[in-house]
């Protein structure tokens, strides 16, 4: 995790505590996530609050058929406006 952009990575939970500050700093700085592997495949994903809120907003917007239809209609309109 020493690069400019963090690649999605997995880390054993037993290693997490040794590097918690660096791992959490990297997650926040690069808007990425880390898969924390646990026994019996009970894994956890660590992501920044900003990224989590983005996911929640996306899920909310896609929650209803009406919202999905409105988004499907507005995307080409926004792309056309951006081209002009």
Order of alpha helices (4+ residues) and beta strands (2+ residues): beta-alpha-alpha-beta-beta-alpha-alpha
